[in-house]
Amino acid sequence: MVSVIIVAAGNSSRMEGIKKQFLKIGGVPVVIRSVTKFQQIDEVCETIIVVGKEDIPYAEQLVQQYKLKNTVVTQGGDSRQQSVLSGLSCCNPKSDLVAIHDAARPFVQIEEIQQVIQIAKKYGAATLGAPVKDTIKIVEDGIIQFTPPRSSLYLTQTPQVFQMELYKKAVEKAQQNQWDFTDDCQLIEQYGFPVHIVTASYANIKITTPEDIVLAESFAKGEEQCE
């Protein structure tokens, strides 16, 4: 079984005051688009939506309005890692895997979710990602220091999926050592466990800035045409 944690507690500082997780794209809130993708996966047994304290009533209203099954809403923390831990505390203890997904990535493909779950089942830890298109430079004080080979660089996406016990052990060690990460793969890497990457579509964007909304609307229309 897979427990899914949807992280929707961000303050959307780059969205000019608009909470991206509740923004309507094609008439449907972004967070709902994300949740419904996972609800079509047979292995998923539950979904935990993590939001800010002030957003709990609205999120619960959306759960009822869209008739989301096996879905609960819980309060997030001051950081992404704390929000994930809040979601983790709500997970079914019998779940084999935990999948952590950004609410602001509503265009992840169902086939991609299934693939990353299967790889996590086999190896213990996996994430979606896409090869970078541009050349990346390492810069210090405005001066290029190094150009890493583009063939080895990926844009990390979500969901990131882990064996439940592995993730809990990594969290315990992180708390002991006061580690704090914005990426769950980084947590597992620091714990010393390899994370496999599954190549995903560039459509799995994270809606972060107002410019992303135009692209998101286009993707939403494309999904509607495929239904």
Backbone as a chain_set.jsonl record, in Angstrom:
{"seq": "MVSVIIVAAGNSSRMEGIKKQFLKIGGVPVVIRSVTKFQQIDEVCETIIVVGKEDIPYAEQLVQQYKLKNTVVTQGGDSRQQSVLSGLSCCNPKSDLVAIHDAARPFVQIEEIQQVIQIAKKYGAATLGAPVKDTIKIVEDGIIQFTPPRSSLYLTQTPQVFQMELYKKAVEKAQQNQWDFTDDCQLIEQYGFPVHIVTASYANIKITTPEDIVLAESFAKGEEQCE", "coords": {"N": [[0.846, -1.206, 0.0], [0.359, 2.305, -0.581], [0.901, 5.366, 0.922], [0.011, 8.701, 0.356], [1.409, 11.871, 0.528], [0.447, 15.088, 0.117], [1.926, 18.052, -0.342], [0.938, 21.122, 0.554], [1.328, 23.489, 1.862], [2.728, 25.779, 1.384], [3.685, 29.301, 1.192], [3.547, 30.67, -1.149], [5.211, 32.825, -2.063], [6.313, 33.834, -4.401], [4.212, 34.243, -6.043], [2.848, 36.596, -6.013], [1.059, 36.986, -3.868], [-0.98, 35.204, -4.451], [-2.288, 32.088, -3.633], [-0.873, 29.371, -4.808], [-1.553, 26.675, -4.613], [-4.278, 26.591, -4.381], [-5.189, 27.877, -6.545], [-7.278, 28.147, -9.376], [-7.147, 26.174, -12.182], [-8.221, 25.753, -15.361], [-10.706, 25.745, -14.222], [-10.546, 24.088, -12.001], [-9.224, 23.614, -8.75], [-5.698, 23.684, -8.175], [-4.554, 21.923, -6.242], [-6.518, 19.958, -6.081], [-6.454, 18.873, -8.642], [-3.968, 17.627, -8.475], [-4.349, 15.722, -6.392], [-6.375, 14.061, -7.451], [-5.062, 12.706, -9.474], [-3.499, 10.817, -8.123], [-5.477, 9.365, -6.914], [-6.328, 7.666, -8.792], [-4.651, 5.565, -8.858], [-4.165, 2.233, -8.178], [-2.626, 1.148, -6.053], [-2.551, 3.117, -4.139], [-3.607, 3.921, -0.94], [-4.447, 5.968, 0.668], [-4.723, 9.552, 1.029], [-3.02, 12.343, 2.205], [-3.472, 15.656, 2.765], [-1.499, 18.389, 3.269], [-1.699, 21.471, 4.746], [-1.558, 25.064, 5.43], [-2.461, 26.364, 8.663], [-4.552, 28.252, 8.529], [-5.785, 27.538, 6.211], [-7.086, 25.154, 6.486], [-9.999, 24.833, 6.866], [-10.983, 25.53, 4.266], [-9.643, 23.688, 2.626], [-10.701, 21.29, 3.604], [-13.312, 21.674, 2.844], [-13.038, 21.521, 0.069], [-12.3, 18.845, -0.2], [-14.694, 17.589, 0.458], [-16.383, 18.71, -1.482], [-15.336, 17.764, -3.919], [-15.547, 15.125, -3.516], [-13.46, 13.417, -2.556], [-11.913, 10.391, -1.931], [-10.845, 8.553, 0.981], [-9.246, 10.607, 2.096], [-7.55, 13.003, 4.027], [-7.114, 16.099, 5.805], [-4.449, 17.944, 7.109], [-2.539, 19.991, 9.407], [0.269, 21.922, 8.402], [3.836, 22.611, 8.945], [6.453, 24.979, 9.898], [8.395, 24.732, 7.991], [9.114, 23.019, 4.865], [9.977, 20.422, 5.371], [9.014, 20.004, 7.975], [6.317, 20.105, 7.436], [5.988, 17.831, 5.846], [6.587, 15.9, 7.764], [4.423, 16.243, 9.443], [2.392, 15.296, 7.795], [3.312, 12.684, 7.573], [2.86, 11.673, 10.109], [0.208, 11.12, 10.01], [-0.09, 8.961, 8.399], [-1.088, 5.67, 7.365], [-0.017, 3.064, 9.378], [0.432, 0.6, 8.259], [1.203, 0.942, 5.687], [3.377, 0.339, 2.943], [4.892, 2.01, 1.375], [5.708, 5.513, 1.064], [4.604, 8.293, -0.689], [5.609, 11.425, -1.696], [4.437, 14.502, -2.689], [4.43, 17.569, -4.489], [1.857, 19.872, -4.188], [1.589, 21.784, -6.125], [2.235, 20.64, -8.526], [0.359, 19.708, -10.73], [0.2, 18.333, -13.129], [1.431, 15.908, -13.389], [1.864, 12.728, -14.846], [-0.262, 9.857, -14.825], [0.846, 7.397, -15.562], [3.523, 7.906, -15.064], [3.551, 8.179, -12.301], [2.885, 5.577, -11.577], [5.143, 4.243, -12.556], [7.279, 5.289, -10.985], [6.526, 4.435, -8.478], [6.77, 1.662, -8.773], [9.543, 1.395, -9.154], [10.457, 2.347, -6.696], [9.403, 0.385, -5.057], [11.029, -1.733, -5.807], [13.698, -0.865, -5.363], [13.726, 0.804, -3.129], [13.895, 3.611, -2.969], [12.898, 6.344, -4.954], [12.522, 8.831, -7.516], [10.784, 11.153, -9.655], [12.126, 12.832, -12.511], [13.587, 15.186, -14.839], [15.778, 15.497, -17.631], [18.099, 18.211, -17.773], [17.773, 21.017, -19.962], [19.318, 23.177, -20.594], [22.707, 24.482, -20.489], [24.439, 24.269, -17.465], [25.978, 26.382, -15.068], [28.41, 26.616, -12.505], [28.698, 29.103, -10.181], [30.558, 31.587, -8.48], [30.715, 34.54, -6.662], [29.95, 35.967, -8.922], [31.467, 34.908, -10.949], [32.127, 32.379, -13.289], [32.848, 29.165, -12.236], [32.86, 26.475, -12.863], [31.712, 24.053, -15.226], [29.423, 21.704, -15.128], [28.938, 18.437, -16.605], [26.259, 18.297, -18.82], [24.833, 16.002, -19.386], [24.618, 14.567, -17.066], [22.918, 15.884, -15.409], [19.841, 16.529, -13.824], [16.498, 17.8, -13.511], [14.942, 17.696, -10.565], [11.835, 16.274, -9.731], [8.508, 15.724, -8.423], [6.201, 12.988, -7.837], [8.177, 11.864, -5.009], [9.213, 8.824, -3.91], [9.329, 6.471, -1.27], [10.411, 3.608, 0.65], [8.504, 3.061, 3.5], [9.589, 2.507, 6.104], [12.3, 3.03, 5.682], [12.216, 5.78, 5.127], [11.269, 6.782, 7.559], [13.378, 6.095, 9.278], [15.408, 7.664, 8.199], [14.378, 10.181, 8.711], [14.41, 10.162, 11.5], [17.184, 10.114, 11.989], [17.831, 12.544, 10.822], [16.569, 14.333, 12.545], [18.031, 13.879, 14.857], [20.487, 14.889, 14.088], [19.877, 17.431, 13.379], [19.31, 18.088, 10.707], [17.971, 19.794, 7.871], [15.974, 19.83, 5.101], [14.915, 20.836, 1.798], [14.187, 19.076, -0.038], [13.151, 15.793, -0.342], [14.542, 13.62, -1.366], [17.155, 14.431, -0.989], [17.359, 14.193, 1.739], [17.267, 11.386, 2.034], [19.538, 10.737, 0.579], [21.526, 11.906, 2.186], [21.267, 10.283, 4.35], [22.48, 8.104, 3.378], [21.52, 6.342, 1.48], [20.895, 5.067, -1.765], [19.132, 6.829, -4.341], [16.919, 6.226, -6.924], [16.28, 7.477, -10.214], [13.518, 8.298, -12.248], [12.836, 8.993, -15.494], [10.889, 11.698, -16.449], [8.111, 13.569, -17.849], [8.44, 16.869, -19.274], [6.22, 18.287, -18.813], [5.472, 18.078, -16.215], [5.446, 20.37, -14.477], [6.226, 22.683, -11.807], [4.035, 24.889, -10.507], [4.958, 28.025, -9.963], [5.504, 30.751, -10.419], [3.742, 33.72, -11.637], [3.952, 33.603, -14.415], [3.908, 30.925, -14.977], [1.276, 30.203, -14.948], [-0.022, 30.627, -17.394], [1.118, 28.637, -18.993], [0.251, 26.44, -17.544], [-2.53, 26.547, -17.898], [-2.65, 25.897, -20.579], [-1.706, 23.248, -20.539], [-3.758, 22.118, -19.054], [-5.943, 22.327, -20.783], [-5.054, 20.582, -22.728], [-5.122, 18.134, -21.337], [-7.854, 17.897, -20.911], [-8.775, 17.527, -23.504], [-7.805, 15.031, -24.015], [-9.295, 13.381, -22.458]], "CA": [[0.0, 0.0, 0.0], [1.083, 3.57, -0.681], [0.309, 6.578, 1.494], [0.437, 9.869, -0.41], [1.409, 13.16, 1.225], [0.404, 16.227, -0.805], [2.424, 19.218, 0.396], [0.222, 22.306, 0.057], [1.392, 24.466, 2.953], [3.601, 26.887, 1.02], [3.086, 30.639, 1.253], [3.476, 31.199, -2.527], [5.801, 34.16, -2.032], [6.628, 34.287, -5.761], [2.972, 34.307, -6.82], [2.228, 37.907, -5.783], [-0.053, 36.876, -2.927], [-1.92, 34.161, -4.856], [-1.904, 30.77, -3.14], [-0.853, 28.544, -6.026], [-2.168, 25.365, -4.401], [-5.735, 26.724, -4.498], [-5.475, 28.552, -7.807], [-8.072, 27.317, -10.284], [-6.644, 26.007, -13.544], [-9.295, 25.06, -16.068], [-11.862, 25.665, -13.33], [-10.325, 23.135, -10.907], [-8.079, 23.996, -7.925], [-4.459, 22.951, -8.449], [-4.385, 20.819, -5.291], [-7.476, 18.905, -6.442], [-5.902, 18.216, -9.829], [-2.886, 16.751, -8.028], [-4.884, 14.607, -5.608], [-7.157, 13.135, -8.28], [-4.138, 11.846, -10.218], [-3.104, 9.705, -7.254], [-6.643, 8.559, -6.569], [-6.543, 6.71, -9.881], [-3.623, 4.534, -8.732], [-4.708, 1.156, -7.345], [-1.825, 0.907, -4.843], [-2.715, 4.216, -3.172], [-4.647, 3.611, 0.042], [-4.9, 7.181, 1.348], [-4.07, 10.806, 0.666], [-2.978, 13.332, 3.279], [-3.194, 16.997, 2.241], [-0.904, 19.209, 4.324], [-1.93, 22.886, 4.433], [-1.398, 25.991, 6.534], [-3.562, 26.331, 9.636], [-5.664, 29.093, 8.089], [-6.392, 26.959, 5.007], [-7.705, 23.862, 6.786], [-11.437, 24.783, 6.54], [-11.209, 25.543, 2.818], [-9.173, 22.413, 2.082], [-11.69, 20.269, 3.97], [-14.476, 21.932, 1.991], [-12.723, 20.992, -1.258], [-12.342, 17.381, -0.111], [-16.107, 17.217, 0.398], [-16.956, 19.148, -2.758], [-14.873, 16.907, -5.015], [-15.791, 13.734, -3.101], [-12.189, 12.703, -2.539], [-11.982, 9.227, -1.043], [-9.698, 8.254, 1.852], [-8.429, 11.822, 2.104], [-7.632, 13.823, 5.231], [-6.382, 17.361, 5.775], [-3.74, 18.181, 8.362], [-1.807, 21.26, 9.465], [1.695, 21.865, 8.122], [4.753, 23.265, 9.867], [7.115, 26.203, 9.45], [9.235, 24.403, 6.842], [8.586, 21.911, 4.072], [10.262, 19.169, 6.058], [8.073, 19.881, 9.09], [5.001, 19.808, 6.862], [6.002, 16.423, 5.457], [6.519, 15.116, 9.002], [3.036, 16.318, 9.894], [1.664, 14.338, 6.967], [3.797, 11.34, 7.898], [2.229, 11.239, 11.361], [-1.171, 10.716, 9.701], [-0.077, 7.83, 7.469], [-1.438, 4.329, 7.815], [1.216, 2.348, 9.757], [0.577, -0.617, 7.456], [1.649, 1.286, 4.334], [4.737, -0.078, 2.59], [5.579, 3.127, 0.737], [5.153, 6.857, 1.186], [4.859, 9.126, -1.865], [5.523, 12.836, -1.315], [4.201, 15.226, -3.944], [4.102, 18.99, -4.41], [0.505, 20.172, -4.666], [1.691, 22.677, -7.282], [2.587, 19.875, -9.739], [-0.893, 19.012, -11.053], [0.198, 17.7, -14.45], [2.151, 14.638, -13.393], [1.106, 11.713, -15.57], [-0.572, 8.662, -14.037], [1.833, 6.367, -15.908], [4.772, 8.256, -14.388], [3.364, 7.834, -10.889], [2.968, 4.114, -11.484], [6.531, 3.839, -12.784], [8.147, 5.631, -9.855], [6.124, 3.545, -7.381], [7.354, 0.34, -9.022], [10.989, 1.478, -8.914], [10.636, 2.463, -5.245], [9.146, -0.958, -4.517], [12.162, -2.604, -6.119], [14.984, -0.385, -4.861], [13.588, 1.48, -1.843], [13.768, 5.07, -3.076], [12.86, 6.771, -6.356], [11.891, 10.122, -7.791], [10.68, 11.582, -11.045], [13.022, 13.921, -12.864], [13.733, 15.419, -16.277], [17.107, 16.002, -17.973], [18.146, 19.653, -18.003], [17.892, 21.382, -21.374], [20.318, 24.232, -20.729], [24.0, 24.279, -19.849], [24.449, 24.801, -16.104], [27.261, 26.902, -14.613], [28.64, 26.828, -11.078], [29.162, 30.486, -10.121], [30.889, 32.185, -7.187], [31.046, 35.967, -6.765], [29.71, 36.444, -10.273], [32.435, 34.338, -11.891], [31.916, 30.959, -13.557], [33.908, 28.327, -11.689], [32.855, 25.106, -13.376], [30.568, 23.667, -16.047], [29.207, 20.258, -14.995], [28.408, 17.829, -17.836], [24.802, 18.375, -18.859], [24.26, 14.658, -19.472], [24.437, 13.999, -15.73], [22.092, 16.794, -14.613], [18.387, 16.353, -13.916], [15.6, 18.62, -12.707], [14.196, 16.785, -9.703], [10.408, 16.545, -9.647], [7.793, 14.838, -7.509], [6.393, 12.441, -6.505], [9.351, 11.155, -4.549], [8.596, 7.669, -3.25], [10.296, 5.763, -0.433], [9.933, 2.615, 1.588], [8.077, 3.789, 4.687], [10.534, 2.344, 7.211], [13.513, 3.75, 5.299], [11.999, 7.218, 5.287], [11.161, 7.074, 8.989], [14.725, 6.015, 9.856], [16.14, 8.841, 7.731], [13.828, 11.316, 9.457], [14.919, 10.065, 12.873], [18.581, 10.544, 11.975], [17.835, 13.978, 10.516], [16.204, 15.044, 13.766], [19.161, 13.756, 15.78], [21.598, 15.71, 13.594], [19.324, 18.748, 13.047], [19.302, 18.344, 9.274], [16.72, 20.345, 7.346], [16.081, 19.824, 3.65], [13.729, 21.21, 1.023], [13.975, 17.981, -0.984], [13.178, 14.55, 0.427], [15.623, 12.789, -1.881], [18.383, 14.883, -0.338], [17.33, 13.584, 3.068], [17.629, 9.979, 1.884], [20.939, 10.732, 0.151], [22.345, 12.198, 3.365], [21.172, 9.084, 5.187], [23.401, 7.139, 2.795], [20.795, 5.356, 0.681], [20.781, 5.548, -3.149], [17.806, 7.163, -4.873], [16.827, 6.023, -8.372], [15.497, 8.51, -10.896], [12.675, 7.863, -13.355], [12.707, 10.133, -16.399], [9.496, 12.123, -16.559], [7.778, 14.58, -18.845], [8.654, 18.273, -18.92], [4.92, 18.862, -18.455], [5.305, 17.986, -14.764], [5.993, 21.625, -13.948], [5.759, 23.191, -10.523], [3.503, 26.242, -10.693], [5.716, 28.798, -8.981], [5.417, 32.178, -10.716], [2.565, 34.054, -12.454], [4.171, 33.194, -15.807], [3.598, 29.497, -15.102], [-0.172, 30.008, -15.046], [-0.378, 30.536, -18.815], [1.519, 27.299, -19.424], [-0.622, 25.486, -16.853], [-3.834, 26.557, -18.57], [-2.472, 25.164, -21.83], [-1.635, 21.822, -20.194], [-5.09, 21.697, -18.603], [-6.76, 22.139, -21.992], [-4.576, 19.364, -23.368], [-5.634, 16.988, -20.591], [-9.296, 17.804, -21.155], [-8.974, 16.999, -24.855], [-7.431, 13.612, -24.015], [-10.249, 12.619, -21.641]], "C": [[0.879, 1.252, 0.0], [0.272, 4.682, -0.019], [0.876, 7.774, 0.741], [0.32, 11.122, 0.448], [1.48, 14.261, 0.171], [0.785, 17.474, -0.016], [1.823, 20.479, -0.212], [0.242, 23.423, 1.088], [2.271, 25.665, 2.634], [2.887, 28.228, 1.045], [3.03, 31.329, -0.101], [4.024, 32.611, -2.63], [6.101, 34.711, -3.421], [5.395, 34.427, -6.642], [2.176, 35.579, -6.532], [0.963, 37.794, -4.93], [-1.083, 35.825, -3.271], [-1.434, 32.817, -4.323], [-2.028, 29.77, -4.285], [-1.578, 27.217, -5.843], [-3.689, 25.401, -4.551], [-6.163, 27.473, -5.758], [-6.262, 27.618, -8.72], [-7.47, 27.35, -11.683], [-7.679, 25.186, -14.302], [-10.501, 24.837, -15.177], [-11.703, 24.747, -12.133], [-9.111, 23.565, -10.088], [-6.872, 23.091, -8.175], [-4.309, 21.742, -7.528], [-5.321, 19.653, -5.614], [-6.995, 18.15, -7.675], [-4.801, 17.229, -9.428], [-3.427, 15.518, -7.314], [-5.582, 13.585, -6.503], [-6.27, 12.243, -9.15], [-3.794, 10.609, -9.389], [-4.287, 8.798, -6.92], [-6.992, 7.554, -7.669], [-5.516, 5.574, -9.873], [-4.102, 3.471, -7.744], [-3.951, 0.978, -6.032], [-2.02, 1.959, -3.764], [-3.881, 3.917, -2.241], [-5.199, 4.856, 0.724], [-4.126, 8.383, 0.838], [-4.154, 11.762, 1.841], [-2.591, 14.668, 2.655], [-2.707, 17.863, 3.397], [-1.011, 20.68, 3.924], [-1.605, 23.749, 5.645], [-2.636, 25.992, 7.417], [-4.785, 27.082, 9.134], [-6.41, 28.502, 6.889], [-7.12, 25.645, 5.259], [-9.2, 23.84, 6.44], [-11.709, 24.723, 5.036], [-10.78, 24.222, 2.187], [-10.162, 21.293, 2.396], [-12.962, 20.423, 3.14], [-14.251, 21.358, 0.593], [-12.777, 19.463, -1.278], [-13.778, 16.889, -0.224], [-16.705, 17.53, -0.972], [-16.587, 18.211, -3.906], [-14.933, 15.422, -4.67], [-14.516, 12.889, -3.162], [-12.241, 11.577, -1.515], [-10.689, 9.066, -0.236], [-8.706, 9.416, 1.918], [-8.652, 12.603, 3.388], [-6.797, 15.075, 5.033], [-5.708, 17.547, 7.124], [-2.916, 19.455, 8.257], [-0.317, 21.055, 9.23], [2.522, 22.598, 9.156], [5.381, 24.499, 9.26], [8.014, 25.974, 8.235], [8.607, 23.25, 6.071], [8.799, 20.59, 4.794], [9.306, 18.95, 7.227], [6.671, 19.551, 8.586], [4.909, 18.346, 6.438], [5.894, 15.533, 6.692], [5.11, 15.124, 9.577], [2.177, 15.336, 9.106], [2.035, 12.908, 7.297], [3.118, 10.795, 9.149], [0.795, 10.764, 11.146], [-1.239, 9.457, 8.841], [-0.474, 6.521, 8.144], [-0.158, 3.563, 8.152], [1.456, 1.079, 8.953], [1.06, -0.331, 6.033], [3.098, 0.867, 4.12], [5.566, 1.089, 2.071], [4.907, 4.441, 1.093], [5.574, 7.638, -0.054], [4.621, 10.579, -1.475], [5.47, 13.669, -2.592], [3.862, 16.683, -3.669], [2.698, 19.216, -4.959], [0.543, 20.974, -5.956], [2.21, 21.982, -8.537], [1.359, 19.057, -10.173], [-0.88, 18.232, -12.36], [1.095, 16.466, -14.531], [1.266, 13.587, -14.061], [0.904, 10.467, -14.709], [0.45, 7.563, -14.309], [3.159, 6.636, -15.211], [4.695, 7.919, -12.901], [3.511, 6.33, -10.706], [4.406, 3.628, -11.638], [7.404, 4.109, -11.565], [7.791, 4.799, -8.626], [6.774, 2.173, -7.559], [8.862, 0.334, -8.764], [11.274, 1.596, -7.419], [10.374, 1.127, -4.556], [10.379, -1.844, -4.66], [13.435, -2.184, -5.403], [14.914, 0.362, -3.527], [13.392, 2.975, -1.911], [13.825, 5.477, -4.539], [12.164, 8.113, -6.476], [11.725, 10.308, -9.289], [11.67, 12.716, -11.28], [13.127, 14.04, -14.371], [15.13, 15.956, -16.564], [17.069, 17.51, -18.219], [18.338, 19.917, -19.496], [19.028, 22.377, -21.599], [21.644, 23.825, -20.08], [23.999, 24.986, -18.495], [25.859, 25.246, -15.734], [27.286, 26.982, -13.085], [29.319, 28.183, -10.942], [29.446, 30.904, -8.683], [31.322, 33.625, -7.417], [30.943, 36.472, -8.201], [30.649, 35.891, -11.322], [32.173, 32.844, -12.05], [33.127, 30.161, -13.071], [34.016, 26.977, -12.397], [31.595, 24.884, -14.199], [30.382, 22.156, -15.944], [28.629, 19.686, -16.283], [26.887, 17.747, -17.802], [24.151, 16.995, -18.841], [23.979, 14.04, -18.105], [23.504, 14.834, -14.852], [20.604, 16.588, -14.894], [17.68, 17.406, -13.069], [14.761, 17.664, -11.865], [12.745, 17.228, -9.608], [9.812, 15.749, -8.484], [6.699, 14.146, -8.32], [7.775, 11.827, -6.297], [8.826, 10.054, -3.632], [9.657, 6.854, -2.516], [9.626, 4.632, 0.336], [9.65, 3.332, 2.906], [9.101, 3.702, 5.819], [11.848, 3.061, 6.931], [13.349, 5.236, 5.553], [11.938, 7.597, 6.763], [12.532, 7.044, 9.667], [15.556, 7.227, 9.458], [15.68, 10.089, 8.472], [14.371, 11.327, 10.878], [16.369, 10.538, 12.953], [18.689, 12.039, 11.7], [17.516, 14.802, 11.757], [17.342, 15.009, 14.779], [20.3, 14.694, 15.403], [21.171, 17.113, 13.184], [19.504, 19.096, 11.568], [17.961, 18.945, 8.885], [16.863, 20.491, 5.837], [14.78, 20.277, 3.004], [13.358, 20.105, 0.037], [14.14, 16.665, -0.236], [14.23, 13.576, -0.082], [16.946, 13.15, -1.211], [18.492, 14.302, 1.068], [17.795, 12.13, 2.997], [19.086, 9.837, 1.443], [21.863, 10.935, 1.349], [22.357, 11.013, 4.329], [22.082, 7.975, 4.655], [22.759, 6.074, 1.938], [20.632, 5.889, -0.738], [19.336, 5.77, -3.581], [17.836, 7.004, -6.39], [15.941, 7.104, -8.991], [14.761, 7.902, -12.091], [12.438, 9.075, -14.249], [11.239, 10.444, -16.664], [9.344, 13.203, -17.621], [8.117, 15.981, -18.342], [7.338, 18.956, -18.554], [4.679, 18.846, -16.95], [5.926, 19.202, -14.087], [5.464, 21.902, -12.545], [5.308, 24.628, -10.743], [4.071, 27.119, -9.584], [5.57, 30.3, -9.167], [4.178, 32.457, -11.562], [2.711, 33.613, -13.907], [3.807, 31.72, -16.034], [2.107, 29.244, -15.326], [-0.612, 29.838, -16.497], [-0.058, 29.143, -19.343], [0.606, 26.24, -18.81], [-1.994, 25.414, -17.508], [-3.767, 25.771, -19.879], [-2.432, 23.655, -21.577], [-3.007, 21.294, -19.786], [-6.009, 21.447, -19.798], [-6.36, 20.858, -22.711], [-5.087, 18.117, -22.674], [-7.122, 16.79, -20.841], [-9.585, 17.197, -22.523], [-8.671, 15.504, -24.932], [-8.427, 12.75, -23.25], [-11.396, 12.077, -22.497]], "O": [[1.995, 1.245, 0.518], [-0.89, 4.907, -0.358], [2.083, 7.853, 0.512], [-0.733, 11.4, 1.023], [2.455, 14.354, -0.575], [0.049, 17.901, 0.874], [2.147, 20.859, -1.338], [-0.701, 24.209, 1.183], [2.536, 26.486, 3.512], [1.663, 28.301, 0.936], [2.526, 32.447, -0.206], [3.388, 33.491, -3.21], [6.141, 35.927, -3.605], [5.506, 34.697, -7.838], [0.971, 35.63, -6.777], [-0.059, 38.414, -5.222], [-1.982, 35.565, -2.47], [-0.28, 32.449, -4.543], [-3.127, 29.377, -4.677], [-2.152, 26.686, -6.793], [-4.317, 24.376, -4.816], [-7.353, 27.674, -6.0], [-5.946, 26.433, -8.824], [-7.306, 28.412, -12.284], [-7.977, 24.053, -13.924], [-11.235, 23.863, -15.345], [-12.624, 24.628, -11.325], [-8.062, 23.854, -10.664], [-7.016, 21.882, -8.361], [-3.973, 20.652, -7.99], [-4.951, 18.492, -5.438], [-7.115, 16.927, -7.743], [-4.715, 16.13, -9.976], [-3.008, 14.397, -7.601], [-5.4, 12.38, -6.331], [-6.678, 11.143, -9.523], [-3.801, 9.49, -9.9], [-4.112, 7.604, -6.674], [-7.855, 6.697, -7.484], [-5.51, 4.727, -10.766], [-4.41, 3.787, -6.595], [-4.562, 0.687, -5.004], [-1.691, 1.725, -2.601], [-5.004, 3.689, -2.691], [-6.288, 4.82, 1.295], [-3.029, 8.256, 0.294], [-5.227, 11.97, 2.407], [-1.51, 14.799, 2.083], [-3.418, 18.048, 4.385], [-0.481, 21.088, 2.89], [-1.402, 23.239, 6.747], [-3.731, 25.659, 6.964], [-5.915, 26.619, 9.289], [-7.53, 28.912, 6.586], [-7.711, 25.081, 4.338], [-9.642, 22.904, 5.774], [-12.561, 23.957, 4.586], [-11.47, 23.696, 1.314], [-10.428, 20.443, 1.547], [-13.606, 19.438, 2.78], [-15.161, 20.778, 0.002], [-13.241, 18.863, -2.247], [-14.056, 15.903, -0.908], [-17.435, 16.721, -1.546], [-17.419, 17.902, -4.759], [-14.442, 14.575, -5.415], [-14.498, 11.801, -3.738], [-12.582, 11.806, -0.354], [-9.598, 9.394, -0.702], [-7.495, 9.228, 1.81], [-9.79, 12.84, 3.794], [-5.889, 15.109, 4.202], [-6.326, 17.331, 8.166], [-2.631, 19.937, 7.161], [0.288, 20.137, 9.782], [1.989, 23.141, 10.124], [4.917, 25.011, 8.241], [8.355, 26.923, 7.53], [7.689, 22.589, 6.556], [7.909, 19.74, 4.825], [8.838, 17.833, 7.444], [5.93, 18.808, 9.23], [3.883, 17.697, 6.641], [5.189, 14.524, 6.67], [4.657, 14.125, 10.135], [1.34, 14.634, 9.673], [1.181, 12.022, 7.301], [2.836, 9.6, 9.24], [0.23, 10.082, 12.002], [-2.326, 8.94, 8.584], [-0.225, 6.307, 9.331], [0.709, 3.425, 7.29], [2.562, 0.539, 8.962], [1.3, -1.259, 5.261], [3.938, 1.022, 5.006], [6.775, 1.157, 2.291], [3.712, 4.492, 1.384], [6.747, 7.646, -0.426], [3.548, 10.923, -0.979], [6.337, 13.559, -3.46], [3.112, 16.998, -2.745], [2.39, 18.795, -6.074], [-0.358, 20.864, -6.788], [2.583, 22.646, -9.504], [1.336, 17.839, -9.995], [-1.848, 17.539, -12.672], [1.471, 16.035, -15.622], [0.052, 13.571, -13.855], [1.795, 10.073, -13.956], [0.874, 6.871, -13.384], [3.848, 5.699, -14.808], [5.663, 7.432, -12.318], [4.185, 5.871, -9.784], [4.836, 2.711, -10.938], [8.183, 3.248, -11.157], [8.666, 4.491, -7.816], [7.272, 1.592, -6.595], [9.393, -0.632, -8.216], [12.236, 1.005, -6.927], [11.047, 0.781, -3.585], [10.725, -2.603, -3.754], [14.173, -3.028, -4.894], [15.936, 0.535, -2.864], [12.787, 3.56, -1.012], [14.692, 5.018, -5.283], [11.329, 8.48, -5.649], [12.436, 9.698, -10.088], [12.006, 13.464, -10.362], [12.796, 13.103, -15.099], [15.626, 16.793, -15.81], [16.115, 18.023, -18.804], [18.984, 19.139, -20.199], [19.627, 22.41, -22.674], [21.686, 22.935, -19.231], [23.608, 26.148, -18.39], [26.83, 24.559, -16.052], [26.3, 27.369, -12.457], [30.388, 28.403, -11.512], [28.667, 30.608, -7.778], [32.181, 33.902, -8.255], [31.744, 37.297, -8.641], [30.638, 36.347, -12.466], [32.017, 32.127, -11.062], [34.268, 30.44, -13.44], [35.1, 26.408, -12.519], [30.542, 25.453, -13.909], [31.101, 21.401, -16.598], [27.898, 20.383, -16.987], [26.305, 17.195, -16.868], [23.039, 16.839, -18.335], [23.194, 13.098, -17.997], [23.32, 14.522, -13.676], [20.177, 16.486, -16.044], [18.199, 17.846, -12.043], [13.956, 16.904, -12.404], [12.458, 18.412, -9.427], [10.537, 15.177, -7.67], [6.304, 14.646, -9.373], [8.435, 11.353, -7.223], [8.081, 10.325, -2.69], [10.732, 6.58, -3.049], [8.433, 4.688, 0.635], [10.47, 4.123, 3.373], [9.44, 4.718, 6.426], [12.446, 3.637, 7.839], [14.231, 5.879, 6.123], [12.492, 8.619, 7.169], [12.815, 7.873, 10.533], [16.316, 7.76, 10.267], [16.489, 10.949, 8.819], [14.748, 12.378, 11.399], [16.74, 11.271, 13.87], [19.536, 12.722, 12.276], [18.124, 15.847, 11.989], [17.587, 15.991, 15.479], [20.993, 15.227, 16.269], [21.986, 17.899, 12.701], [19.807, 20.236, 11.217], [16.936, 18.643, 9.497], [17.757, 21.185, 5.352], [13.698, 20.128, 3.571], [12.334, 20.19, -0.641], [15.154, 16.447, 0.427], [14.759, 12.783, 0.697], [17.756, 12.275, -0.905], [19.582, 13.962, 1.527], [18.618, 11.696, 3.803], [19.785, 8.924, 1.882], [22.857, 10.226, 1.507], [23.341, 10.778, 5.03], [22.414, 7.032, 5.372], [23.355, 5.027, 1.686], [20.266, 7.052, -0.91], [18.439, 5.002, -3.231], [18.688, 7.586, -7.06], [14.986, 7.578, -8.376], [15.317, 7.099, -12.84], [11.891, 10.08, -13.794], [10.457, 9.575, -17.05], [10.32, 13.677, -18.204], [8.085, 16.246, -17.14], [7.34, 20.077, -18.044], [3.779, 19.528, -16.461], [6.81, 19.079, -13.239], [4.4, 21.42, -12.154], [6.107, 25.484, -11.122], [3.711, 26.973, -8.416], [5.518, 31.045, -8.188], [3.615, 31.532, -12.148], [1.721, 33.287, -14.562], [3.446, 31.323, -17.142], [1.723, 28.192, -15.836], [-1.471, 29.008, -16.797], [-0.863, 28.54, -20.052], [0.234, 25.268, -19.468], [-2.556, 24.328, -17.655], [-4.711, 25.069, -20.241], [-3.048, 22.88, -22.309], [-3.377, 20.17, -20.126], [-6.761, 20.472, -19.818], [-7.208, 20.137, -23.237], [-5.448, 17.143, -23.335], [-7.596, 15.661, -20.968], [-10.54, 16.436, -22.677], [-9.198, 14.796, -25.79], [-8.411, 11.526, -23.374], [-12.293, 11.412, -21.978]]}, "num_chains": 1, "name": "protein.A"}
